[in-house]
Structure formats: structure tokens, C-alpha cells
Amino acid sequence: MHVRRGRGFCGEFDAGSGYFWDLPEHERDRSPSAHRAALTAQLAVAGALSAWAAPVMPAGAARLAALLGEDADRAVDAAALTPPPAGRPLTVPDRPVFGD
């Protein structure tokens, strides 16, 4: 890569990376309780996905379950939609959860 292109790429990357750390405008007015409710719902869906994907994507489903602190061989039922309990530490993935 040419040096000028490399600097340009890094500059664009740096300029765009702020988007991921700054809250979008529509999120800034959200109350803490609404934010918690949305996060709880997302974690519930992630937990369900870890159970429901196991028959077709067992490795990814097991990685997701481990990140959420759940058993990899949970039953595929309505209880799978239960979010992790409050205060449970969650692990940040160091690689893609589904796929390699």
C-alpha cells in the first residue's frame, strides 16, 4: 500500500471509529431504564439463539452459550428466552462467535 493511501485509510478509519463510541442522537435521550430494558431483551434473544442454533451450528452456539454463562446443551424451549441474571459477568469474544 502506498504511504499516502495508508495515511488516508487510517485517517478515514479514525474519523469513522468515533461512531462506535459515541451514542447516536436517538440514543442520547433514552432513559437508563429504557436502555436496561433494551439490553435485557437483546441478551434474552442472544441466549435463545445459543440454544436454537445448536442443532445446525453447534460450535458457534456453544461459544455464544459460554460467553453468556449458559449451558451449551440447553433445551430449545421458552425458558431459553430467559436473559442472564443481573450481575453475571459476560465475556467479550476474541473471535467471531459464529464462523471462523
C-alpha positions in Angstrom: 0.0 0.0 0.0 1.3 3.4 -0.9 2.1 5.6 2.1 -0.3 8.3 1.2 -3.1 5.8 0.7 -2.2 4.2 4.0 -2.4 7.6 5.8 -5.7 8.3 4.1 -7.1 5.0 5.1 -6.0 5.4 8.7 -7.5 8.9 8.8 -10.8 7.7 7.5 -10.8 4.8 9.9 -10.0 7.1 12.8 -12.7 9.5 11.8 -15.3 6.8 11.5 -14.4 4.9 14.6 -15.9 7.6 16.8 -19.3 6.5 15.6 -18.9 3.3 17.6 -18.0 5.0 20.8 -20.4 8.0 20.6 -24.1 7.3 21.1 -26.3 8.0 18.1 -28.5 11.0 18.7 -31.7 9.0 19.1 -30.0 7.0 21.9 -28.9 10.1 23.9 -32.4 10.8 25.1 -33.2 7.2 26.2 -33.7 6.9 29.9 -31.5 4.5 31.8 -34.4 2.2 32.5 -35.3 2.0 28.8 -31.7 1.3 28.0 -31.6 -1.5 30.5 -34.9 -3.0 29.1 -33.4 -3.0 25.6 -30.2 -4.6 26.7 -32.1 -7.2 28.7 -34.2 -8.1 25.6 -31.1 -8.3 23.4 -29.4 -10.7 25.9 -32.6 -12.8 26.1 -32.5 -13.2 22.3 -28.8 -14.0 22.3 -29.5 -16.7 24.9 -32.3 -18.1 22.8 -30.1 -18.1 19.8 -27.4 -20.0 21.6 -30.0 -22.8 22.3 -31.9 -22.7 19.0 -28.8 -22.6 16.8 -27.2 -25.7 18.4 -28.7 -28.3 16.1 -27.4 -26.6 12.9 -24.4 -24.6 14.2 -23.2 -26.4 17.3 -19.7 -24.8 17.6 -21.0 -21.2 17.3 -23.9 -22.0 19.6 -21.6 -23.4 22.2 -19.3 -20.4 22.0 -22.2 -18.0 22.4 -23.6 -20.0 25.4 -20.2 -19.9 27.0 -19.9 -16.1 26.6 -23.4 -15.8 28.2 -22.5 -18.2 31.0 -25.2 -20.7 29.9 -25.0 -24.5 29.3 -24.3 -25.3 25.7 -26.8 -28.2 25.7 -29.8 -26.2 27.0 -33.2 -27.3 25.9 -34.8 -25.5 23.0 -37.9 -24.1 24.7 -39.4 -20.9 26.1 -37.0 -20.9 29.0 -34.2 -20.3 26.6 -35.5 -16.8 26.2 -34.6 -16.0 29.9 -31.9 -13.4 30.0 -28.8 -14.0 32.1 -29.3 -13.0 35.7 -28.4 -9.4 36.6 -24.8 -9.1 37.8 -23.5 -12.1 35.8 -20.2 -11.2 34.2 -20.2 -11.6 30.5 -17.2 -12.4 28.4 -16.2 -10.4 25.3 -15.5 -12.6 22.4 -11.9 -12.5 21.0 -13.0 -14.0 17.6 -16.3 -14.4 15.7 -18.9 -16.4 17.6 -20.5 -17.9 14.5 -17.9 -18.8 11.9 -14.2 -18.7 12.0 
